[in-house]
Structures are given as structure tokens and as C-alpha cells.
Amino acid sequence: MKRFEKHIFICENVRPKNDPQGCCSEKGSKELRQLFKKRLRELGLNASVRANAAGCLDACEYGITVLVYPDQTWYGGVTENDIEEIIQKHIIEDKPVERLIIKDKRFHRYE
């Protein structure tokens, strides 16, 4: 049996304040991960789904980046308001949230 069925990686990369790429951490990604963890616990999903801190996912221009594995689904510009939808639709129903998917040829899903 797998330890976790899915991993939700939330970029928490930190860059210097003047870096033109910015960083997910200064946009609130650490707090976002805590909210994912809290909601997964509330729904009893924390034994099968893990919300992980990630270093740079190299998608800085898309805002806070969230990557769901093993699906390899890349979400960009994720906010607190998107957590419930990602969990309900993608994690529970196994249907990616299309409006949040990063549609860029650099990411596996769209190669």
C-alpha cells in the first residue's frame, strides 16, 4: 500500500526582495500550505494526501505555484479561495481545476 495517494507540493521558495522574479513565499505560500493541511485533516484525507513544502518549482511568473502528484498537474496563482475547489474537485473527484492549470509548454501536461 502506498503511504500517500497524492502529494500537493506548494512552492515556498524565498528570493531576495529585489529579485525581479519575486517568490511564492512572499505571496503567502507558507500560510497557503498550512490551510491545505488543515482542510485535509478536517476532511480526514491527511492519511492519504500530503501537503508538502517545495523549493522553487520554476514557475515564478505564475504566482503561488501548486503541483499535484502523481498527476503532474501544475496550478498557478493559487489563493486561499482556491483550496476548497482543488481539494473537492481534484483530490476527491480526480478532476483537475482547469481554470487554475498553468498552460505552458514547459510543463509536462502540455508538452
C-alpha positions in Angstrom: 0.0 0.0 0.0 1.2 3.5 -0.9 2.0 5.8 2.0 0.2 8.7 0.2 -2.0 8.6 -2.8 -1.3 12.2 -3.8 1.1 14.9 -2.9 0.3 18.6 -3.1 3.5 20.5 -3.5 3.3 24.2 -2.6 6.2 26.4 -3.6 7.7 28.1 -0.6 10.8 29.4 -2.4 12.4 32.6 -0.9 14.3 35.0 -3.1 15.8 38.4 -2.2 13.3 41.2 -2.0 14.6 42.9 -5.1 14.6 39.8 -7.3 12.5 40.6 -10.5 11.0 37.1 -10.5 9.6 37.5 -7.0 8.9 34.5 -4.9 6.0 32.4 -3.8 6.9 32.7 -0.1 6.4 36.5 0.0 3.0 35.9 -1.7 1.8 33.8 1.3 2.6 30.3 0.2 3.6 29.1 3.7 0.2 30.1 5.0 -1.5 28.5 2.0 0.2 25.2 2.8 -1.0 25.4 6.4 -4.5 25.9 5.1 -4.3 22.9 2.8 -3.0 20.8 5.7 -5.8 22.0 8.0 -8.5 21.3 5.4 -7.1 17.9 4.6 -7.2 17.0 8.3 -10.7 18.3 8.7 -11.9 16.0 5.8 -9.9 13.0 7.1 -7.7 13.0 4.0 -4.4 13.6 5.7 -3.6 9.9 5.8 -3.7 9.6 2.0 -2.9 13.1 0.8 0.1 15.1 1.9 0.6 18.9 1.5 4.3 19.4 1.1 6.5 22.4 1.1 8.5 22.7 -2.1 11.5 24.7 -3.1 11.4 26.6 -6.3 9.2 25.0 -8.9 10.5 27.4 -11.6 7.1 28.9 -12.3 7.6 32.2 -10.5 5.7 34.3 -13.1 2.5 32.4 -12.3 2.2 33.4 -8.7 1.9 30.8 -6.0 2.5 27.5 -7.7 0.9 24.3 -6.6 1.8 20.9 -8.1 -0.3 17.8 -7.6 1.5 14.4 -7.9 1.4 11.8 -9.3 -0.9 13.6 -11.7 1.7 16.2 -12.6 -0.9 19.0 -12.6 0.5 22.5 -12.3 -1.6 25.2 -10.8 -0.7 28.9 -10.8 -1.8 31.9 -9.0 -3.4 29.8 -6.3 -5.1 31.7 -3.4 -6.8 30.7 -0.2 -10.1 30.9 -2.1 -8.9 28.0 -4.4 -8.1 25.5 -1.7 -11.5 24.0 -1.3 -12.0 23.7 -5.1 -8.7 22.0 -5.6 -9.4 19.5 -2.7 -13.0 18.8 -3.7 -12.6 18.6 -7.5 -9.0 17.4 -8.0 -8.2 15.4 -4.9 -11.6 13.9 -4.1 -13.3 13.8 -7.6 -10.0 13.4 -9.5 -10.9 16.2 -11.9 -8.3 18.9 -12.3 -9.4 22.5 -11.8 -8.9 23.7 -15.4 -9.1 27.4 -14.7 -6.0 27.2 -12.4 -3.9 25.0 -14.6 -0.7 26.6 -16.0 -1.0 26.2 -19.7 2.6 26.5 -20.7 4.6 24.1 -22.9 7.3 23.9 -20.3 5.1 21.9 -18.1 4.7 18.2 -18.7 0.9 18.1 -19.0 1.1 20.5 -22.0 4.1 19.2 -23.9 
